[in-house]
Amino acid sequence: MTPAGAALPAGISLRRRLVWQFLVLSLLLVVALFFTVRFAAERASRASQDAVLGAAVISVGDGIRAVDDGLELDLPHATFSMLGAMGQERIFYSLAIGSRLVTGYEGLPPPPEVPGDLSPVFWSADYRASRLRLAAITRRVLLDNRMAEIVVVLGQTRYGQAAIARDTARSAVWIGLGFLLLAVPVALFAARAVIRPVDRLAAAVTRRGPQDLRPVRDPTPRELVPLVGALNGFIARLRGALQLAETFIFEAAHRIRTPLSLVRNEAEMALAETSDEATRQRLRRMVRAIGESSRSANQILDHAMVLYRSDQFAAAPFDLAALTASVLRAVAPLAEMRDIEIAAQGLDRPCPLHGDERMIEVALRNILDNALKYSASEGRITLRLYQADGMAHLSVQDAGRGLAKGDSDLTGRFRRGSNVGDVVGSGLGLTIVREVAAAHGGSFDLRPGPEKGACATLSLALP
Amino acid sequence: MRDAVPRAAMTPLRGFLRGAAMLLWLATAASAYEIEVERSFGPEEGREVSVISTTDLEAIDSVLEGFVAARPGLRLRYVQASSVEVFRAIRDEAVPFDLVMSSAMDLQMKLANDGLAASVSPQLGGLPDWARWRDQLFGVALEPVVTLASRQGLGDLPVPRTRRDLIAMLRENPERFDGRVASYDPRSSGVGYFLISQDSQQSEGFWRLAEVMGRLNARLFCCSGEMIDELRAGRVTIAYNVVASYASRYAPDDPDLVRLVLEDYTLAIVRSALVPANAPNPSDATDLLSWLLAPSSQARIAENAGVALIPGTGAAPSPHLRPIRLDAGLLVYDDRLRRAGLLSEWSAAMIQP
């Protein structure tokens, strides 16, 4: 929120974490895809090759015929050709009556169950250092007037099936990797979309002015509501604490002001009644100190009022020219007392504005106060109200001691110029003016005058 | 060199029980495989690559000499045997050879299928897919199976163009062809058995031909070479099912020899080679296999056989030619029951009371 926030240790990046998680998950999916497709392809090709093997073993069984003096077997060439075609498989077969081998290979793995004569039995086993898929079927023939059961076993290697499954799974992986490649920009985009509300919220909080202690009301993603809630809670506590402090100061100033004026009256009365020069001197110093204190208390009260009103800002139309004239009337006695002439220009025309009249009045009083305070007796103050660039400018030019070099910003709280010397002041006056200007979206500018003295300009936006 | 097995099997065989008895006999009688010719190429010393083959040495020695000449320090031992003996040497006796070459496609296929062949990767040089099985069995030559006739023996009879013509000619001239027809003995020759199994599958007409040949007291031989010798000696007029590569060695310089490429179909077998799993020197064997498949060797082999196995290395196959594919279907011919059945049927046709 503040520049100090950028100095925090960076920690993890949500965006990077989102992208990485997305990529790792996608990679896991690709691996899973490989095994799934391989399994599925193996099953599918096994099913289809089993069908061929089953048909083959049936066709071998159909080639068995009993003749006068034994068995005849028409081993079908085309069947074997077909069986071996996919992946150039090795083929093994046997015909056996009971445990006696009639023809074919010896020692083929036996079927796990006695096969029927209609549908073949399938199983897998190792034979001659190769993994075989086998099918068996039983054929009954009349042999020497006895029914003999011939078990036909046909086995083939499944190099082709394994190769098909491997190739299919490999293509699946390539497709998966292709998708993964496409997914990278998508992941980046998605991560950005997820993070965007957070960025927006951060920007909204960053944009706030230093005085802005309103709760955050910007649209917030549901997941961040607790965080914003906590932040708002924190802001509310902070504001509470600040208000408490302001209230305390206000209260303290208020309570001090009344007794102070009482003490001042008493001191002035005492000054009038005594003739002893030493006592009069002492009483004069007392009156002066009391005046200073009550002035400070007044300014603190003004400041507290300005803070409060800018918090509860309620704007209304008013005429700046009229307001300025009335403030001028209020400070006129003070000016007369010191023989300072105040020349006002531009007050003859109304200058309608939109703002808090009470705050502007306080600001004007402080500006004029300041000008009077730093003007020599029989000096001259020039006040000018004019409009330019869509703003109303009120400039007050005095012929006082001006500003010391390096005192560029005297509007900070309790800051005073380095050349104030014996002039009493709290350092709050210009702060109040600046805060009023800020609350109205205007500006306050204090700069050295053209020859000597200083020129204070309050600029407020015209409606 | 006529092995004893077929003679013993001469008695008509029928039924699986007798078939089983014959096999039992086979198993006990097979003490050692018999060879026909043996010759070494290259230096006396050095490493050796040994080849057992059914191919006539004369038909292939120039190719082998080229191989040895290009590899100093390598000796090549070539053993020629009949296809049954080759099969027996490898399957039953596990004699350590580096390369096994045979025209009996079914037996070669069985060796490979039963796991006796090693997986090798020679340079195939355009060998078609149908002429190889996995990375274990490789065709090296396409050999048409033709019928030879003696022009003199035929006299004024027209040269038959189909099996139907041949059958008709033999039937109509029994006195001319009695005892003068030759063919393979399927019981002694692996190639012979394989050829009749193919013939019987190709057409039903084959059995009529067998019957006619039986009636004419056809003479049976173990090998193509012998049939050609008899034919050239004038003792035989028709030799049915002769491997063409033998015939082509004599045909050009013997004007009497007529090569009949029967138009109904002419079988072409694939002579194939494999490196046995127990080969002592499989790398040189693979090298030799690559050499055999190389264009220069293939051109020489194709010239001999009259047709090219690898397209572009020689004459293209004629439309009547039916090359037999190297695939698992060949396994059925070696089935003992099927063999017994086929042989008994053949015997019934050939040997008539």
Interface residues (C-beta under 8 A of the other chain):
Chain A: V67 D68 D69 G70 L71 E72 L73 D74 L75 P76 H77 A78 T79 F80 S81 M82 L83 G84 A85 Q88 E89 R90 I91 F92 L95 V102 T103 G104 Y105 R128 A129 S130
Chain B: R14 G15 F16 L17 R18 G19 A20 N113 D114 G115 W133 R134 Q201 R325 D327 A328 G329 L330 L331 V332 Y333 D335 R336 L337 R338 G341
